[in-house]
């Protein structure tokens, strides 16, 4: 038995384990725990592919397993987090079961809109597996980027002193817009640059270095608020790059 070929898959399963536990935390409303686990899962997601390339054991099983793990960590979890954000923004006691209140509580069906993120992530991941164009760059917003955007929102609402952003996150109309935009971006035919460095020269990587420098600056100045802004910046810079190339 060649154990070496299973090492990347074990790392991928680490991603899945993080996502599964994060799902439980999201249902319980422990958003700090969710953030820690999702970020850890994304780290596993990065290293499983890197290990597969370094060990020369890339294969179809690893590819499929990677997407299945991502579906939980970067698909199911952000959908539940968004659902919980809707519950808070609408000031209801629970999510309604298609019009039926839960144990007499004030329920609402609107939070189910948040699960559009889960559906959009599933479609993107399935499409990614059969799309041969995304080896050196992405087409559409990667699911981990969407997940980072969403899991940052409840942390901003709880820990940030930026009143404007907190009020936005507690606005159900804003949440509907964010859900729709993120679902669209994941599956849009928009080329986005990948942070992969074949060389480290400045000229051929100027955009990536600029992006990373701005990210560091935003994180220092805005802290948690910087996370969704970084995702927006990532998409904006990619669009500008596409316009310049055309």
N, C-alpha and C positions, 0 to 999 in steps of 0.2 A: 504493500500500500504506500503510495507516494503522498506522505503527509504534507509536503511543501505546497502542493496545489490547493490544499484546503485552508491554508493560513488566511488568505484574503477573504474567503467565505466566512470564516469565524469572526473576522473583523466586521464584515457586513452584518452578521447576526448580532454583533454588539450594537450596531446602529438600530436594528429592529427591537432589541431589548430595551434600549433607551426610549424609543418611540412608544413601545407598549406601556412602559411605566409612566411616561409623560402623558399618555392618554388618560390614565387613571387620575393623575394629578390635575389634568385639565378639567375633568368632570368634577373633582372636589374643589376646584377654584384655587389651587395652589400654583399661581402663575410664576412665581420665582423658581419653584421646583421644575415647572415645565420648561422654563428658559434654560436652566442648567442642563437638563436632559436632552433637549433638542439641539443645543450647541454641541454637546458631547456626541450626539448621534451624527451631526454634520461632520465633526472631526473624524469619526469612524468612516463616514462615507467618503471623505477625501483620501484617507489612508488605505482603504481597501483597494481602490483602483491603482494607487501608487505602488502598493506591495505587489499587486498582480503583474504590473509592468516590470518591476525590478526582479521578480522571481521568474518571469517569463511563463506565467501560468494563466494568462488571459483566456477566457472561454465563454461559451454561451450561458452556462449555468451561472457563472458569476454575474454576468450582465443582467439576467432575469432576476436573480436574487437581490441584486442592488436596487432594482426598481421596486420590487415588492417591499423591501425594507424602507425605502424612501416614501412609499405610499403611506406608510404608517407615520413615520417621523415628520415628514414634510407635506403630508396630505390630510390624514385623519386629525392629527393634533391641531394644526392651525384652524381647521374647520370647527372643531369643538371650542377652541379659544374664542373665535369670532362669535359663535353662538352664545357663549357666556357673556361676551361684551354687549351683545344685543339685549340680553336679559337685564343687565345692569343699566344700560342706557334707557330702556323702556320702563324701568322701575317696576318690574313684575316679579311675582314670587317664584315663578317657575315657567318652564316651556310648556305650552298647552299641547295636548294630544289631539291635534286637528279639531280644535274648538272645544274640547272637553278639559275643564280645569282639573288640576292634579290635587287630590285630597282637599278640595274646597279652596285651593289657593288661586290667586289671580294669574291666569295663564295667558300666553300669547303664542301665536304660530309664527310671527315674524322672525324670531331668532333662527328658524330653520334656514333662512336665507344664507346664513354663515356657512352652511354646508356646501354651498356652491363652490367654495374654495377646494373642498375635498374632491368634488366631481371634476373640477377643472384640472386639479393636480393629477388625478387618475388618467384623464384623457391625454395630458401632456406626457406623462411617463410612458404610457403605451405607445404613443406616437414617436417618442424619443428612441425607443428600442428598434424601430424600423426605419428611422430617418438616418441616412448615411451622410448627411451634410454637416453633422454637429460634432465632428471629431476635434476640430481646433477652435471652434467658437460655438455659440448657442443661437438657436432660433426660438425666440420667446423667452420669457423670464424663467430661469431655473426654479424648481420647487423649493430648494433650500433658501433661496433669496426671498421668496414669498413667505416662507415659514418664519424667517428672521424678522421680516416686516411685521407680521401679525403678532408674534409672541412678544414683541417690544411694546405693543400698544397698552396692554394692561399694566405693565411695569411703569410706563410713562404716566398713566392715569393715577397710579398709587404713589409713586416716589418722586415724580418731577414737580418742580415749583413753577413750571412754565404753564400759566393758567390758560393761555390761548389753546395750547395743544391738548391739555386735559379736557377743556370744554368740547373740543372737536371730537375727541374719542368717546365722550359721553353723549354725543348727538347721533341718534339712530339713522338720520339721513346721510350723515357722513359715513357711517359704517356700511350702509347700502352701497354708496358710491365706491368706497374702497374695495368692497367685496367684488363688485362688478368689474372694476378696473383691473384688479389683480387676476381675476379669472380670465379676463380678456388677454392680458399681457402674457400669461403663461402659454397661451395657445396662438398668439399672434405671429404672423410671418415677419417678425422684426429681428434681424441679426444683431446679436449682442456679443461684445468681445469677452473672451475668457481670460482669466488671470493666470495664464500658463506662459512661462518664460522659456523659449527655446534657446535664446541668448539673453545676456544681461546688458547689452548696449543700450544707451539712452535713446538714440535716434529711432530704432525700430520698436522701442517700448515706451515712447514718450507719453502716450495716452495712459498707459497702465501706471507709470510712475506718478503722473499728475493725479490720477484718481486716488492712488494710495496715499499721497501726501495730503490731499483734501480730506480724505477719510480720517486720517489721524488728527488733523486740525479740528474737524467737526466733533469728533469724539471728546477731545480735550475741552472744547468750548461748550458744547451742548449736551454731552454725556448721553443719556438714554434717548433723548430726542433725536440724536444724530443717526440712529439706526435706520428708521424709515426714510430719512432724508438721504442717506447714503444709497439706498436702493433706488430712490427716484433719480439721484445723480447718475447712477450706473446706467439706467435706461436712457436718460437724457444725453449723456456723452456718447452712447452707442448710436443713437439716432443722428446726432451731429456728425459723427464719423461716417455714417452711411450716406448722409447728404453730401459730404465732401467727396466721397468716392464716386458718387453718381454723376 
